[in-house]
């Protein structure tokens, strides 16, 4: 089939976004609605970052064992099965154990799908087409975020009116599973075929049949050759991949200023790693618990539409600013941008007792009131600031990865990025339950000092990022 990127690039990155959103965002909202404490839901869902933390361990083996196309299709089918498994277990007595088991499968499949999809994009498109479709790729990844943490959460909230909470979320995950099966069927047809190189087995078999009189001898020789290949080639390939991985680790840990860089990667988002786990539970929790008491539909709207719009605009503006003046000039404004807007949650926690009655009575058709508008504005400001400030973090990872083995080093950087969200997220629920929401958000603001300190020690070339 002729390569038609317009037919598969949008849907491929839609498929990359949806399972990640399901694991990182939808799971938190769902578990809160199912009655899990903040301590438990933050701990359990933060552990689900682990596949993205250890992803560099198996990423070299993906292309070596099978084609990227094969991995994309198999992982999409596995993701669909995992989503259906979550849907099946939610109405049962073992909903927590069952859903977490399937979320783990979903997380590993999603992390592997990320590796394969990005690899397939690179090898299937030339440099011109990669540049041409990068905007479409990013746009449909954002659409996947809106569909996942916006429309699907709103669907679950709408279903909660007529169904029990477990059944409403079960139906929602069945819908998501159906979307993924459809994506798998679509990609089975439209993804261009990929031939894996180095296959000498077929030619060996043809040579073995040239002379019928020597068939027995050739069969024995072919058998011994196959045995030798089966032991020597995989062993050699495995050794080479392991060697490359250790060289990448050595390159990473011997880079200049590694200590300050590592602290920056792990701790820059220390406040955000806690806030992101508690923001939705705070919006959903009742006034008695210190929350805003918003409906599931309202939360889906706030974070799935208004929040994503703010995040996208902030990210685009951040990229434009850096391209004009370089990363170093915009570093501290971006640090302030990712930190100070967290104050909106201090404000919301303070006014929660007054806002909660209006939020509790809101429905899908009538929640556009004054209080709801203020919540939307606050979330927009926080997400805009995060999008703008996060630009500095990602560009620093790219900057640090420059030089020898840049791709492998960047992969390790993204693993550190995931670890930097995983660890603070694990303690966030416990902190929120013991401090209460208002004091917890003040704690998050205090943690911004960590962001300031680790930023002060990094070194950046003043010309980096500036358009030449």
N, C-alpha and C positions, 0 to 999 in steps of 0.2 A: 504493500500500500504506500502511495506517495505521502511524504511527510507534509502534513498540513498543521502547522503549529497552532493556528487559530482554533482548531478543533479540539486540541487536548491541553494546551497550556492553561487556559482558565479553569477547566474542570480539575486538572491535576492539583493546582494549588488551592482550590476549594476543598479538595479531598485531604490536603495536607493540614489545613486549618481546623477542620471540624473535629477530628479526634483529640487534638491538642486542647481545644476549647472544652470539649466534653470532660477531659481528665482534670484540667486545671481550674475551670470556672463552674461549669454546670454541676459537677460533683459536689462542690462546696454548697451551692444553693440547694440542691436536692437533699443532701444530708441534713441541712438545717431544717428544711420543711418536714423531714421525716423524724425530727425530734432529737437528733444527736447534739451533744453539748459542743460548745466551741472548742474545748480542750481536745475532744476526740476527733471532731471533723478536721481541725487544722493539722493534727498529728497524722491522721491517716492519709489525707490528701497531699500533705507535703512529702510523705514518703514516695508518692507517685512521680516526683521529680527524678527519682533515682535512675530510670532508664536514660534520661537525657544527660545525667551526670556521667554515667559510664559508657555512653554511646561510642566514644572514641576507641573503646576496647574491641568492639566487633565491626566497626565501620570499614576497616580495610578488607575484611573477609567477604563483604557483601558482593562487590564486583568480581572478586576472585572466584567465588563459588558458582554464581549464576549471573545472568544478565540483569541489569537494572530494571528492565521491563518485566522480567519474571518476578523480581522482588516486589515491584509496585503492585502487580496484579494479585499476587499471593497475599501480601499484607493488607490490601484493600478488602479481600474476601475474609481474612482473619479479623479485621476491624469490624466488619459487618456482623460476623458471628459473635464477637465480643459484645457489641452493642445489643444484639438480640439476647445474649446471655444475661446481661444486666436487666433487660426488660422482663425476662422470665422470672428472675429471682426476687424482684422487688415486692411482689404481692405475697411472698412466702414467709414462713416463720424464720428462715435463715437469710433474710434479706441483706443484712450487713455483711456477713461472711461471704455470701455468694456474690454480691455486687462488687465487693472489694477484690475478690479473686478475678472477676472478669475485668475490672478496671486495671489490674496489673497486666493482664494479657493485652488489653487495649493500649496501655502505655508503652510496653515493649514493641508492639506492632507499629504504633504510631512513630516511635523514635526510629525504627528501621525503615519505615516508609519515607521519613524525612530524608534519610541518607540516599535511598534509591531514587526518589523523585528529583532531588537536586542533582544527583549524578546523571540521571537520564536527561534532564534539561540541558546540562552542559554538553554531553556527547551527541545529542540529537540536533543541536542548533549550532550554526557557525557564530562567530563573534558578532557579526552584524545583527543576526536574528536574536541573539541573547540580549543585546542592547535594546532592540526594538520591542521585545516582549517583557522586559523587566518591569515596566509600569503596569502592564496587564497582570503579570504575576502577582505583584504587590496588591493591586486593586482587588483581585479575586480572593486573596488571602484575607483581606479586610472584610470582604463580603461574607466569607466563611465565619469570621468572628461575629458579624451582625446576625447571621442566620443561627449560629450556635448559642451565644449568650444573650441574644435578643429575641428573635422570633420563636425559637424552641422553648425558651424559658417562659415567654408569654403564652405559648400554647399550653404548657404544663399548668400555668396559673388559670387559664380559661377552663381547662379540664377539671381543675380542683373544685370548681363550682358544682359540678354534677357527679363527680367521682370521688372516691377516697383518695387521699394524698398518694399512697403507694401506687394505686391503679392509674392515677393521672400521670405520674412520672413513668410508669411502665409503658403506657401508650406512647408517651413522648419518645422514649428510647426505641420503641418499635418503629416509629416514624423515621428516626435517625438511622436505624439499621436498614430500613427500606431505601433511604437515600443513598446509603453506601453500596448496597447491592446494585442499585441503578448505575452508580458511578463505576463500579467494577465491570458491569456489562458494557457500558459505553467505552471504557478504556480498553477492554478486550478487543474492541473493533477498531478504534481510532488511533491507538498508540502505534507508531511505526515499528515494524519488525526490527529486531536487533539480533545480530549474529555474533556469538561469542567466538573470539579468535583462538587459535592454537589447538583446534580439534584435529588430531592426526589419526584418530581411531578408524574413521571411515576409509581413509586411503590405505591403511594397513590391512583392513579387511578385503579391499579390492585386490591388493597385491597377493593376498593369501590364496585367492581363487584363480590365479593366472594359469597355473599348471596343475591339472587334475591329478597327474601321476605323483606329484609331490605334496598332495593335500595333507596327508598325515603328518609329514615332517613340518610343513608350513603351519599346520594347526598347532603343533607342539611349540614351534618357534613363536607364533603369534601369542600363544598362551603365556609363554615365558616373558615376552615383551610386555604384554598387558599387566602381568604381575609386577614386572619391574617398574612400569609406569605408575601402577596404582600405589606402589610403595615409595618410589623415589621422587616422582613429580609432586604429589601432595606434600610429602615431607619437606622437599626443597622449597615449595611455595609457602608452606606454613612457617618455615624457618626464616624466609625472606621477609614475610609480613611482620613477624615478631621482631626481627632485627630493625625494620623500618620504624616500628612503633617505639622501640626503645631509643632509637636515634632521635625521633621527634620529641620524646620526653626529655632527652638530654639537651636538645636544642632549646626547648622551652625553659628548662630550669637553669640554663647557663647564659641566658640572655642578660644584657646589662639592666640593672635596676630591677631584678626579678622580685625582690622582696616587696618593694613599694608597689610594683605592678600587681603582684598576687594579692596583696591586701586590698588594693583598689577593686580588683575583680570580685573578690569575695564579700567585701563590706560596703561598697558604694551603695548598694540597694538594701542594706540592712533594715532601714525603716520601712521601705516599700515591701520587702518580703513579709513583714508582719502585717502591714496595713491591708494588703491584697487578700489575705486570708480572713480578715474580720470585717471588711467593708460590707459585703453582702449580708452576713449574719446580723450585723448592726441594723441595716435597713429593714430586715425581716423581723427582727425580735420585737416582742411586745413592749409597751410603755413600762410595764411593771419590771421588765428586765433591763430597762434603760435604752431600748431600741426605738426605732421610728414606727414600727408596726405596719410597714408597707406590705401590700399584696405581692404575690409572686409575679403577677403581670406587670405591676408598676416597676418592680426591680428589673425585670427583663427589658422594659422600655428604657429606663434610666441608663443602665450599663450597656445594653445591646445596641442602642441607637445614639443617644446623646453622648455617652461616654466614648464610644468608638469614633464618633465624629470629632470630638475634642482631641482624642489621641492622634488621629490621622492628621488634623490640621497642625497640631504641635510638632509632629514629626517632620512634616513637609517644610514648615517654617524653620525648624532647626537645621535641616539639611541645606536650605537656601542660605541661611546666615553663615554657616561654616564655609560654604563654597565661596562666599564673598570675602571673608576676613580671616579664615583659618580657624582650626579647633582651639588653639591656645587662647586667642582673644575672647572666644565665647565660652570657655570652660567654666568660669565662675558664675556668669549669668545662668548657665544651664544647671549648675549645681544648685543655685538658689531656686531655680524654676522647678526642679524635681523635689525640693524639700519644703519650701514655704507653703505651697498650696495644700499640704496635708493639714494645715490649720482649719480648713473647711470642716473637717470631721470633728474637731474640737467644738466648733460652733454648732454643728448639727447635734452633737451629743448634749450640748448645753440646752438647746431649744427643744430637744426631743419630747419632754413632758407636754409642751404646748402644741407641738406638731402632730404627735401620735394619734390623737382622736380623729383629726381630719384624714390622716393617712389610712387609718383602719377602716374608714367608711368609703374609701375610694374604690371605684370599680373601673373596668376597662374603658367605659364610655364617659365616666364623670370624674376622673382623677386629675383633670387639668385645673387645679385650684391654686391659690396663692402659695400654700405650703409646698405643694408638689413642684411648682415652678422654681421655688428657692432651692429645693433638693436637686433638681435638674441643673440649675446654674452652678451649684457647688460641685457636683460631680463633673460637669464640663470643665470648670476651672482646674480641678485636681488632675483630670486626665489630660487636659491640654498641657499643663505644666509637666506632667510625667512624659508625654510624647516629646516635648521640646528638650527636656533634660536628658532623656534616655539616648538622644542622638549623640551626646558627648561620650556616653559609656560605650556604645557600639563602635563609634569611630575610633576610640582608644584601643579597643580590641583589635581592630583592623591595623591600626598603627603599630601596635606591639607585635603583631604577627608578621610584619614585613621582614624580608630577608630569606635565609635558608629555610626550606621546608615550610613555607608560609601557610599552605593549606592545612597541613597536619597540626601546626602550632595554633592556627585559628580554631581548629576543632577542639583542641584542649582548652582554649580560652572560653569557648561556649560551654564546655563542661563545667568550668569554674563558675561561669555565669549561672548555670542551673543550680550548682551547689550553694551559691550565694543567696538563692531564693529558697532553697529547700530547708536549710538549717534555721533561719529566723522564723520561717513559717511554722515549724514544728513546735516552737514555744509560744507562738502568738495566741493560740486559743487558751492556753493555760493562763497566760498573762491577762487576757481579757476577762476570763471568768473570775480571777482573783482580784483584779483591780477595779472592774466595772468599766463600761465603755468610755466614760469621760476621762478617767485617769489613765486608761490604756492609750487613748489618743494623745494625751500629754506625754506619755512615755515614748510614743512614736516620734513626737517632735523632739524630745531630748536625744533620741537616737540619731537624729540628723547631724549631731555633732560628730558622730563617727564618719559620716559621709564627708564632712568638711575636712576632717583630719587626714583621711586616706587620700583625698584629692590633693592636698597641699604637698604631698611628697612625690607625686608622679612627675615625670619629665616628658615634655612634648616639644618637638621641633616647631618653632613659630610659623613656618611656612606650610606645615602639614594641613591638608584639606582645602587650602586656598586655590582657587582657580588660577592656573598659570596663564 
